[in-house]
Amino acid sequence: MACFERASPSLKNILLRLYRLDMVMSSIHLIIRTQDSAEKAIEIDHHLHEFGSVEYHIQSSVSDPRHAYLSISTPFLSQRDLLSYGLSYYTMEMVKGIATDVVEIVEPAKEGYQLTLRLNFAKIPCGKDSVKVITDISTVQATILSSQLKEMLWNVNSGAASQGIYQPIKITYHPREPFYVIKQPQKIMAVFPMRFKEHSDVIIATAFFQELMDVGSSEKWAKAPPCCWSPIPPPELRGETIEDLSTNGGFVTFDISQHHIEGKRLDKTVWNLLNFYAYVKYHVKILQKANLPEEEHTGRAGRVKGKNNSID
């Protein structure tokens, strides 16, 4: 995949179809008032599975035709105790803010899911605005992940995330692509163990990471988080499982300073961290297919570095 998208394309498509169907059935009911509206409603019960063990359950019943119910099951980014009691208050508030007039959190959530939302289609504006609102609703999983990672960075930075201030926190939104955040005296380290399926990808990636370090040390990218690549894990990961530290692409480390997790920069920092694996694998595939010369490799390394520079 090119990147982890904020709005789920599949969820957006289903909700748009459901909304448009609701609009059609409402129009029919206005024209044919002699028939009961329940006869015009359609029962919907659909399960949708996506990247990272995410599951959506979309329901609409004849007994409540103007509402749809969206339940979501998504793995927590970390199993640390600060997330052991379900979605936090902050995350729930961020979800509520997606579309305040349309979205209502149902408590308790449907069994087997972390969150259930009631969607009021009657409150969605007509025309192009309807697409925007439904696109916003389709960002619910990205909102959950981003909110969780923001809280983790806040807590790690304050030293409140765990008893061991330097203990790595394993972040997982896909089982095969974890990364780590580690508190340091003046910064937070983000460490990405890199794995590739094909040996040719490893060769290209190794050269790419070396170029990334060279580009990052240049004056042009001085404001971007410092980047380091090593074929062996950094000493801060000592004690982690062999399985997690077994890679064929080495380890990429970024140093995140205080100003990277303040204000609007925090949103960009979080999004870049969640997308780093996807950025790298996308660019490696492009380089492999194009068989580009060395100067173009450097250009692409600069563009990836630019993604991280955008948080300044």
Buried (B, 14 or more C-beta within 10 A) or exposed (E): EEBBBBBBEEBBEBBBEBBEBBBEBBEEBEEEEEEEBEEBBEEBEEEBEBEBEBBBBBBBBBEEBBBBBBBBBBBBBBEBEBBEEEBBEEBBEBBBEBBEEBBBBEEEBBEEBBBBBBBBBEBBEEEEEBEEBBBBBBBBBBBBBBBBBBBBBBBBBEEEBBEEBEBBBBBBBBEEBBBBBBBEEEBBBBBBBBBBEEEEBBBBBBBBBEBBBBBBEEEEBEEBBBBBBEEEBBEBBEEBEEEBBEBBBBBBBBBBBEEBBEEEBBEBBBBBBBBBBBBBBBBBBBBBEEEBEEEEBBEBBBEBBEBBBBBB
